[in-house]
């Protein structure tokens, strides 16, 4: 799964199937309903500033800005497709014709294969004109030889009743009598006499005799041969382009996640099964609630999903974890790559190296957004806000970096330090706050928000720096070579910024937690989810103590605990464990 960074698998020409369901004027596309704690209480979460900006960029000038957003993405997606690849674009009827013209321009008119009509609802009441009850799925291929696996729908009961009218007495098998004639009469090799009738037959004479021996050819009263076609041998009816029997996800469905634009798995099963094979790569860069990825996983495909919304990524993660035997997957963040590009474009840094002038402008910019004044002549303290000294961290703030800033605070006799950072070395919160306090410095760690990279948010003054969430954990050792983790406390700072309707429903600290997991042997690289617990819409229980983990041998280990709150925000801390 992916939140923006492009791994090797997504590189040009590797993707066999792309399905996208880009938002089409649905309103607050990034808002969602979150459940609180172990109850069934729900609250609506409005879109964040960056999500609101994404929506403004998409629909700010109506269909014009929507098409401007979509066009460059489709051009990139075409390059990402393999030569045997296909793309399915799910779109509403109100913009279908315009998006199809865009696809014709980018993929070519000859690459258009079909417009699939999905009837979402059977009937609606709507004023003075025809209600819209369907979506369109535009199907294009990159070449004239794409991956294709014919899918079938079951034979309708009315067809069974009208055509499969015969039943064998001994076996009870239902069958119909089918034509043995060839529709293409220009086949001289298939024209011969059979039981007194000279015709152009469907099979060779040898094959007809084999079928007769097997009891699959019977004669009518006129002596004309007919083929006995069993109902239980029928694959069904080849899948057509109008899909009327797949219902949308409702609140009672077992697959329901509460995500407004969630598509049913049955819809994606048809697409993934038709245009990919096991081990193919399936890409969905508007993955939302993750239906495409869930279906791809169940069908044995590899997959990549991207989304701007943290909540979408978290919803998808939980759905994938609920699949029995789900293969390991990574969640990657755009992070430093986005910042690197932004710094270069905004402050003129060269490649991965930021020049001295660019660094000065960058620090002054962040200080201004935080409401602080720049300082000169100090090595680790970059500014001052009221009585507090300010340090702006590097790409990932380290313990050594904070120690140096605290030491400089002590040197210049300052008692309060605010450290602003993008990313943080694991496990430094408790350690650094306590260490700084011993030296007489009140330490505050604050997150630099992504919104600083959005000019509209900067111009509006929509920038807020939040304290890191606080996580308290107890490591237990119930037996030899074993350890457990118990969550003792979780605090989201600045709770006054959380809507009152949410805070009023929170009865205990664990109500803010939606998921937590443990990596028992963290290696300072990829988080490996060895144990996990999380809430679902139907099971609101959350274990606060992990199952015991048994190590192979005594020694020193690092345990990483990852917590995701009900808004989709993650907090991680590492803890040292000595196992005997």
Secondary structure, DSSP 8 states (H G I E B T S, - for coil): -BSS---GGGSTT-EEEEEE----S-SSTT-EEEE-TTS--EEEE---HHHHHHHHHHHTTTHHHHHHHHHHHHHHHHHHEEEEEEEEEEEETTTHHHHHHHHHHHH-GGGEEEEEEEE--S----TTS----EEEEEEEESSSS------EE---HHHHHHH--EE-TTT--EEEEE--B-S----GGGEEEETTEEEEBSS-HHHHHHHHHTT-EEE-TT--EEEEEEGGG---EE--SEE-S-----TTSTT--S-TT---HHHHHHHHHHH--TT-EEEETT-TT-HHHHHHHHTT-EEEEB-S-HHHHHHHHHHHHTSTT------B--HHHHHHHHHHHHH--BTTB--HHHHHHHHHHHHHHHT-EE--S-SS--EEETTEEEEE--SEE-HHHHHHHHHHHHHTT--EEEEEESEE-TTHHHHHHHHHHHTT-EEEEEE--GGGG-HHHHHHT----EE--EEEEEEE--STTEEEEEEEEEE-S-GGGS-HHHHTT--SGGGGEEEEEEETT--SSS---SEEEE--SS-----SB---EE-SS-EEEEEEEEEEETTS-EEEEEEEEEE-
